[in-house]
């Protein structure tokens, strides 16, 4: 099963509930239970250990617009990578900047790759350990 289908179904259920007004809490729980069952049940969803999503974001400001491509990759329970690519071809020189953000366990991922001079990327740092970090997902 694809986790994208689950996200899509949650989105549709949210739209239906929002269109009809606020539903009682029992209805929301029933909708979520039915969606989980339609996707194969808790056993199938519990077996998901990785997923990814990608897309484009269009930003407009001061009459200019640009498109960023975004990719989010997750390896449960503690690996997340967000890659954003910003390509500006409006000037005589193409500017291509890729931002890598996320974490791998306790190691913070922060890297920027660019076709222009850019401030140095700080090295990996340790994330503060929280009591909930030891909890299994």
HELIX and SHEET records of a PDB file:
HELIX    1   1 UNK A    3  UNK A   19  1                                  17    
HELIX    2   2 UNK A   25  UNK A   38  1                                  14    
HELIX    3   3 UNK A   41  UNK A   46  1                                   6    
HELIX    4   4 UNK A  131  UNK A  134  5                                   4    
SHEET    1   A 5 UNK A  50  UNK A  61  0                                        
SHEET    2   A 5 UNK A  64  UNK A  75 -1                                        
SHEET    3   A 5 UNK A  79  UNK A  88 -1                                        
SHEET    4   A 5 UNK A  95  UNK A 104 -1                                        
SHEET    5   A 5 UNK A 107  UNK A 114 -1                                        
END                                                                             
